[in-house]
Amino acid sequence: MVSQPSPSQRPRPSLVIIGGGATGFGVARDAAQRGFAVTLIERGELGQGTSGHFHGLLHSGARYAVADPGTAAACYRENQVVRRIAPSAVRDTGGLFVAFDDAELAHAEVIRQACAAAGIPTTDVPVEEVRAAEPHLNPAVTGAFAVPDGYVDGHALIELNERAALTADVPATVLPHHTVTGFRREGGAVTAVEVRDVLSGRDLVVPCDHVVNAAGVWVPEIARLAGAHVDMVYDQGTMVTFEDTFSTAVLNRSRPEGDGDLLVPDGAHSVMGTTSRVVAAPDDARPSDEEVALLVDEGAVLVPALASAPVHHAYAGVRPLAGGAPGGPATRQLSRGFTVIDHTDDGVPNVISLTGGKVTLYRLMAESAVDLLCRRAGIDAPCRTADTVMEAAAHGA
Ligand SMILES: Cc1cc2nc3c(=O)[nH]c(=O)nc-3n(C[C@H](O)[C@H](O)[C@H](O)COP(=O)(O)OP(=O)(O)OC[C@H]3O[C@@H](n4cnc5c(N)ncnc54)[C@H](O)[C@@H]3O)c2cc1C
C-alpha cells in the first residue's frame, strides 16, 4: 500500500497575489496562515492605489442601509471585526447623521429604520448635546443621531496585514516596485506570472499554482493579460483635505447618498468628500476645480468655518465598481458590495479576481477568496483572520 503524505508533509501550494492594497494584503495574511506559499506583487509603493486614496471611513454601514442593506449589514459586522483585529489602525470617532431641514429630518428617519432592519445600532442625540459636542457644526442643525462610524488608516491597516503575512509559518514574499507584464499558461491554467522589476528593468518569472487578481480598478487589465474578462465602471471620487480638524465625529448629511455629504476627521485634518463621476480609464482620475469648489461649498453647510479654512490638498480615487459598464445604471446605484470572480468559465481555472468592495470589507473579501482557494487546493484550514489581533511593529522596526 502506498502511504499518503500527511497534510503537513504535502508541498504548500504556491499563490501569487497581484496588488498591494488592502485587499491584496488581506488575502496574503489569510492565505499564508492557511498554508499557501504566498508571493505578493505590487507595481509601486504598497498602498499607492485606492487604499491610499480613499476617505478613511470605517463604515458603520448606515450610509448604505437604505440602498444596499446587504452591504450595510456586512459593513457593520466587519466594522466590529476590524476594530478588534487592527486597533492601532482605527480611531473610534463615532459618526453622526445631521439634518438641517424638514426633508433631511424625514430622510433621517428613513435611514434609522433601514439601519434597524440591517442590525446597525443608532442612538438619538438631542440637538443641544450635538451643538455642545461639535462646536464647529452648523448651529442650524435640527436633528441628529449617532452611528458606530470610525476612521481607518489605510496604510496602517496594510502594514499590519503585511507584517502578519511576513511572520506566518511560511513567510510571504512581498515584491513592491514589480509590475505584472504577462502570464505563462499550459492548457488554460496559469503556470507562472511574468514580472518586471520597475527599478532595475530586470524581468523575472514567478511560478505558481494559483493567482489572485487583487489589482483594484486595474483588475480588468490584469484579467485581460491572463486571457479572462471583467467588466468594471471607473467611478472617480474626489476628496478635499482641510488643515485642522473641525469635528470629533464623522459627520454625514441625512439625505440620499450624493456629492459632498461626508466629513471625516483623520486625527490631523478634516477630509470632505466625495464626488462621483465616470472616467474612461483608472489612471485618468484627477480632482477638478469644479469638484473642489463643490466640496468646499457642501462642507461649509456642515461646518461654516470650512468656507474660509485653508485647503491642505485635494486628491481623487477611483471606485472599482463592478457589475456594469459606462452607460449602465447610475454609479451611485451600483452595489458597494464585492464579487469573487472564478475565471474557470473564461478557460483560466486557477485565477480569481476580486472586484468592488470597501476597505471596511477587505478582510471579508479575502476570506471569501481564500475559502475558494482552499477548496481548490484541498486544504481544510479554517479562516482565523477575524480572531487574531494584529500587533503593530515596535517603533523603528
Ligand atoms: C473616492 C473613494 C472613497 C472611498 N472611501 C472609502 C471609505 O471611506 N471607506 C471604505 O471602506 N472604502 C472606501 N472606498 C473604497 C476603497 O477605497 C476600495 O474599495 C479599496 O481601497 C480597494 O482596495 P484594493 O486593495 O482592492 O485596491 P487598490 O488599493 O487600488 O490596490 C490595487 C493595487 O494593484 C496595483 N497594480 C495595478 N496594476 C498592477 C500590475 N500590473 N502589477 C502589479 N500591481 C498592480 C496598484 O498599484 C494598486 O496598488 C473609497 C473609494 C474611493 C475611490
The ligand as an ORCA input file, in Angstrom:
! r2SCAN-3c Opt
* xyz 0 1
  C     -13.194     58.238     -3.569
  C     -13.245     56.977     -2.800
  C     -13.588     56.987     -1.449
  C     -13.652     55.792     -0.750
  N     -13.929     55.845      0.581
  C     -13.961     54.708      1.287
  C     -14.167     54.786      2.695
  O     -14.277     55.862      3.281
  N     -14.201     53.612      3.393
  C     -14.047     52.401      2.773
  O     -14.106     51.387      3.474
  N     -13.812     52.302      1.441
  C     -13.755     53.421      0.694
  N     -13.518     53.378     -0.649
  C     -13.355     52.066     -1.315
  C     -11.963     51.521     -1.067
  O     -11.009     52.571     -1.069
  C     -11.589     50.498     -2.143
  O     -12.627     49.565     -2.256
  C     -10.311     49.763     -1.737
  O      -9.272     50.683     -1.416
  C      -9.829     48.841     -2.844
  O      -8.651     48.228     -2.379
  P      -7.859     47.214     -3.289
  O      -6.734     46.667     -2.492
  O      -8.822     46.244     -3.866
  O      -7.326     48.113     -4.489
  P      -6.075     49.108     -4.504
  O      -5.821     49.710     -3.180
  O      -6.284     50.050     -5.638
  O      -4.850     48.157     -4.816
  C      -4.627     47.604     -6.093
  C      -3.143     47.656     -6.361
  O      -2.848     46.934     -7.572
  C      -1.686     47.508     -8.111
  N      -1.496     47.125     -9.514
  C      -2.210     47.539    -10.582
  N      -1.721     47.015    -11.708
  C      -0.659     46.241    -11.356
  C       0.269     45.453    -12.084
  N       0.228     45.337    -13.420
  N       1.236     44.792    -11.400
  C       1.306     44.899    -10.048
  N       0.464     45.645     -9.315
  C      -0.531     46.305     -9.947
  C      -1.920     49.001     -7.930
  O      -0.716     49.737     -7.979
  C      -2.610     49.063     -6.568
  O      -1.723     49.408     -5.510
  C     -13.403     54.556     -1.385
  C     -13.028     54.543     -2.722
  C     -12.923     55.741     -3.400
  C     -12.472     55.751     -4.806
*
